[in-house]
């Protein structure tokens, strides 16, 4: 089997594993940015006040 046969693609041809790899190295997530802003601007750690973050 070739490498291309082992890859997963969306209907329009996007390489799913390539997108996941790029996302892993793209920076802060939405929730990480919210936590950073809360710590810097509001002076508290959001995870101590919420049970929605792990």
N, C-alpha and C positions, 0 to 999 in steps of 0.2 A: 504494500500500500504506500502511496506517496503521501507527503506531508499535506497536500491539498485535500486529500480524501479524509484525513483525520480532523480537519478544521470544521468549525461550525459557522454557518453564515445565516444572516437574516434573509428574508424574501428578496430584498433589494440588493443583496450581495455584500453587506457589511460583515467583516470578520469579527465575530463576537469576542473571541479571546484577545484580539488586538485592542479592542475598545476597553475591555476590563483592565488590561495591563496599563494602558494610558491613563485611565481613571485612577488607578492605584497610585500613580505618581504625579497627580495633577494639583495637589495642594490640599487645603482644608475643606472639610465637608460643610454642609449647611449648618448642622448642629454644632460643629466645632467652632464655626464663626460666631454663632449665637452665644456660646459659652464664653468665648474670648471677649466679646463686647460686654457681656454681663460682668465679667471679672474686672475689666478695665474701667467701665463707665459707672456701673452700679455698685461695685465693691462687694460682690458676693459670688459664691460658687453655685451655679444653677443646679448641679446634680444633688446638692444638699437639700434643695427645695422642691424637687420634682422626682417622681418615680417613673417618668417616661424615658429617661436616658439610662443607658446601661453602663 
